[in-house]
C-alpha cells in the first residue's frame, strides 16, 4: 500500500468541524444502561480491570473497530502508555508512544475532543495496520488536568463517527475518569493503611529493639563502672557484645608498627587470637581508613576489593569471613580498635554497627576513666612528692589584725620541709612570726596584708635582718580561705652576694678592657649588634667607638673587612651562634688612612641558663707586624735546603717546612705528633727516640738517621739537630730543628776510607815488588851502570801500572788492552809515527783482577823489553803479534783470559851459542805467574822468534761497561 503525501500542518488532519454537518443516529439508552451496569459490576469486583473493560464494551457495542486509553507514564511526561486496548488493535496493548508523535498529545495540549482523519499523514508514528480511517479522542482527566485520552477508531472508510458517538464517548470517558480516580484513591488508601501498619510495626519493633539496646547498654555501663582494670573492662565488654550479636569473635587490641596486639577476646566456635599478629599484608590505603571514630565494615572478606590476596589469606587463617572494626583512638604510634568478626559472610545492619559503636565508646571512656584515675592518683602523688621535695620554700600563713583592723602579725598554717632549710627557723606551724623571731621585719606583714586587700599577687625581694637572709617572695591570696595567703620563696642571699661580686668583676673587666691592646667585644647572638667594645678598637681600626656602635654596627663592621675575607668572617660568626668557638684571621681597611691591617679574632659563645647562645664574646688581636716578620722568616726557612721543623714535649712535631713535605710526602696531618717517625728507616727509629729521651738532659738534640725520599723510595742519611726555645723564665716551650742531607758526604767518607786502606795495601805490595826487582836486577847486573838502566826500566813499567790503577774508582778494574797498549806506547812501538810492526787482536775491555795487574804487567814488560833489545822489535824484518781471547773453565763457568805472544822474522842465535839458564823475565813467566796467579804459561825460543802463552783467571764480570 502506498502512503499519501503528508500535509504540512496537524490541523489538516483534524476534521472535528465535520461532525456538525453529519447526521446523528438516535440514542440507545437501554444499551447504554447495560453497558454502564457492566462497568459498575467490573468496578465492584475487579476495579483494576475497569479501563480494559470499558474499551472492550465500546467495541462490543459496535461503537468502534478499536478502542483504547492512553495515559501519560508516571515519571516520564513525554511518553504515553496504552494501558487498555480492545478490537483490531488489541495486539498493541501495553505499548508506548511519544506524546508529541500522536494525536493524543494534541488532545491533551488543547484539552478538548478532536476528530482526526487518517492521522498518519501528520504523525508518521501513528502508522499501523489496520490503518486508521477516523479516530475520535476525548481528554481523560484526573481532577482538573488531563492525564491521557479515551479514543475510538474506525478502520472502515464507510463508517464515520457522528454526534451520538461523541456523546457516548464523553459520558463513558467521564465515568471512566471518575472510576479511575476512585480506584486510585481506594488503592492509595489501601496502600496508605498498609504503609501505616508497616510503619507502626517497624516503629514498635524499633522501640522494642531500642529498649533492649538501651537496657543492654545500661547494664553494660553498670557492669563497667566499678572496674578499675583496663584488661577487665575490655574482657567484659567483648564477651557481652559477642553474645549480644551472636558473632564468632570479638576482640580489643591495638595496631603499632604493622603489628596487631590482641589484648583480650571472646570467641565462639573459633580459636582465641590473643597475642601479636602481623598486619604487613594490609595495604596502606586500607589502613588509612582507621581514623579516630571510623567504622570499617567488610561483609565478605573474599569479595571485598579493598583487601588484597595476602590480607584475605591472613583473615581466612583466623577464620574471619566478615568483620567490623571500630577505631577507638589513634595517635602517632598506635591505633586502638574494637573488632567484631564472624566466620561466615554477613551483611552488617546499621543497628549492629550502631551497637558496636555504642559499646566501643563505652569501652573507650571506661578505659580512659581508669587511665585518668590512675594519672590523677599519680599526679597527686607527684604533687605531694613535689611539695615535700621541692627546692623552693612554701608556706600558708594566716594574717592577723588588731582591734582597729590593722594587719599586725601572721601565723604559720602549713609549710614544706624546704621552709626550714631556707629560713633556718624550727618547725613553725601554729606559731606567729613574733613568737618565732621576737622582732620580725614589719614589711612581711604589710606585704601579706596588701595582697589580701588588693587581691593582686605580688613578687618582691625582702630581707629579714634577724635571720641575716634575703628572700625572693611570690605572694598570692588563697581563694575561699579568709585572711590566708600562700608564699613561695627562695633564699637568695648567696645570689645577691654573687650579684655584688659579679658587678665588682664587671668593673674589673671594664678596667682590663680599657688597658688591653687587644679589642675585647661582646655581641648579641640574635641581632649581632655590639653591646661592648674596648678603646683598643679605635687604635686598631682608626674609627671612634661611637661611630662603630651606631646604626647596624654588624653591617658596618663587615664593610670594614676586605671583600675577599668577608665570607670567612660571616661564616665564623654563624658558627659561634651555633655554639662553636672559632679563631679566624681577616683583613680590614682603616677608613682614615686606607691602611690594611691583619686581625686574628678568637670568638666564643656565651650561654644562658638553658644552654642557648645568648651573647657572643671575642678578642681581636692586630698581628700585622708579627705576620710580616713571620712571612720573612717563612721565606728564609723555605729558601734553605735543610728540612726545618718544630716540636714540643720531647719529639712531638707541631710544624714542618714545605721542604719536608716535598721530600717525604708527609702532609701536616701525617707528620704531626710522632707521625714524622714513619718516614724514618725502621732500623733508625729506636735511635731517634733514644736521642729525644736525652735531649732534655743534654740541652740539645743531635742524631743521624735515614729518611725515606718519596720520589724514588730511597733512604738517605740525614744529620738532625734541634735547639730548645725558652721563655723568659728559661723553661723550654718548644724545639726548633733542622735535618741536613749528609748521604753524599757519608758515601765520600766511606770511599775515602776504602781508598786509604787500598793505598796502604798497594804501597806495601809496591815496596815489596820494588825490593824484589832491585834484588833480582842487582844479581844479574854486570855493573852499576847496567843496574841503573835495567832497574830504571823496570821501575818505569811498574809506574805505568800504578798510574793505571790510581785512575780507577773502587769498583773499576784495569783492562788487558789498556795495559798492553800503555806498555807498548811507553816503548815507542805503538801509536802515531810508528811502523806497523805490532799486531794487536782481541776483545776490548777485558777486566783484570787488581791482584794480578802488577805481576802480569811486569811479565808483559819483560817480553816487550827483550823484543825491543833482541827480537822482533829490534831486527828490521821482525814482527810482533799479540792475540787474546776469553774462555770459560770449570763447572762454575769461571772466565779465563788467554794471551798468545808470537814474534816472527827474528834471526835467532845458534842454540849451541845461546846462554844457559833462564833470565829474570822467563823466571817470572814460568814460575812466578803460575805460583801467584794460578796461571798456565809456556815460553819457547822458536827458529824465527819467541812464542809465549799465558792463561790467567779474570774478574767475574770480565768486560768493563761500554766495552
HELIX and SHEET records of a PDB file:
HELIX    1   1 UNK A   10  UNK A   13  5                                   4    
HELIX    2   2 UNK A   16  UNK A   21  5                                   6    
HELIX    3   3 UNK A   29  UNK A   45  1                                  17    
HELIX    4   4 UNK A   47  UNK A   49  5                                   3    
HELIX    5   5 UNK A   50  UNK A   60  1                                  11    
HELIX    6   6 UNK A   90  UNK A   92  5                                   3    
HELIX    7   7 UNK A   99  UNK A  101  5                                   3    
HELIX    8   8 UNK A  103  UNK A  110  1                                   8    
HELIX    9   9 UNK A  119  UNK A  121  5                                   3    
HELIX   10  10 UNK A  124  UNK A  126  5                                   3    
HELIX   11  11 UNK A  163  UNK A  225  1                                  63    
HELIX   12  12 UNK A  230  UNK A  245  1                                  16    
HELIX   13  13 UNK A  284  UNK A  287  1                                   4    
HELIX   14  14 UNK A  309  UNK A  317  1                                   9    
HELIX   15  15 UNK A  350  UNK A  389  1                                  40    
HELIX   16  16 UNK A  417  UNK A  423  1                                   7    
HELIX   17  17 UNK A  433  UNK A  437  1                                   5    
HELIX   18  18 UNK A  442  UNK A  454  1                                  13    
HELIX   19  19 UNK A  493  UNK A  515  1                                  23    
HELIX   20  20 UNK A  536  UNK A  541  1                                   6    
HELIX   21  21 UNK A  545  UNK A  549  1                                   5    
HELIX   22  22 UNK A  553  UNK A  560  1                                   8    
HELIX   23  23 UNK A  563  UNK A  577  1                                  15    
HELIX   24  24 UNK A  624  UNK A  639  1                                  16    
HELIX   25  25 UNK A  658  UNK A  664  1                                   7    
HELIX   26  26 UNK A  668  UNK A  671  1                                   4    
HELIX   27  27 UNK A  675  UNK A  679  5                                   5    
HELIX   28  28 UNK A  682  UNK A  684  5                                   3    
HELIX   29  29 UNK A  685  UNK A  698  1                                  14    
HELIX   30  30 UNK A  743  UNK A  780  1                                  38    
HELIX   31  31 UNK A  784  UNK A  806  1                                  23    
HELIX   32  32 UNK A  816  UNK A  826  1                                  11    
HELIX   33  33 UNK A  850  UNK A  869  1                                  20    
HELIX   34  34 UNK A  920  UNK A  923  1                                   4    
HELIX   35  35 UNK A  924  UNK A  928  3                                   5    
HELIX   36  36 UNK A  929  UNK A  933  1                                   5    
SHEET    1   A 6 UNK A  96  UNK A  98  0                                        
SHEET    2   A 6 UNK A  76  UNK A  87 -1                                        
SHEET    3   A 6 UNK A  66  UNK A  73 -1                                        
SHEET    4   A 6 UNK A 145  UNK A 154 -1                                        
SHEET    5   A 6 UNK A 134  UNK A 142 -1                                        
SHEET    6   A 6 UNK A 114  UNK A 117 -1                                        
SHEET    1   B 6 UNK A 275  UNK A 278  0                                        
SHEET    2   B 6 UNK A 259  UNK A 267 -1                                        
SHEET    3   B 6 UNK A 249  UNK A 256 -1                                        
SHEET    4   B 6 UNK A 334  UNK A 342 -1                                        
SHEET    5   B 6 UNK A 322  UNK A 330 -1                                        
SHEET    6   B 6 UNK A 295  UNK A 298 -1                                        
SHEET    1   C 5 UNK A 407  UNK A 415  0                                        
SHEET    2   C 5 UNK A 393  UNK A 401 -1                                        
SHEET    3   C 5 UNK A 484  UNK A 491 -1                                        
SHEET    4   C 5 UNK A 469  UNK A 477 -1                                        
SHEET    5   C 5 UNK A 458  UNK A 464 -1                                        
SHEET    1   D 5 UNK A 530  UNK A 533  0                                        
SHEET    2   D 5 UNK A 519  UNK A 524 -1                                        
SHEET    3   D 5 UNK A 613  UNK A 622 -1                                        
SHEET    4   D 5 UNK A 596  UNK A 607 -1                                        
SHEET    5   D 5 UNK A 582  UNK A 589 -1                                        
SHEET    1   E 5 UNK A 652  UNK A 656  0                                        
SHEET    2   E 5 UNK A 643  UNK A 648 -1                                        
SHEET    3   E 5 UNK A 732  UNK A 741 -1                                        
SHEET    4   E 5 UNK A 715  UNK A 726 -1                                        
SHEET    5   E 5 UNK A 701  UNK A 708 -1                                        
SHEET    1   F 5 UNK A 838  UNK A 841  0                                        
SHEET    2   F 5 UNK A 879  UNK A 889  1                                        
SHEET    3   F 5 UNK A 894  UNK A 904 -1                                        
SHEET    4   F 5 UNK A 946  UNK A 953 -1                                        
SHEET    5   F 5 UNK A 936  UNK A 941 -1                                        
END                                                                             
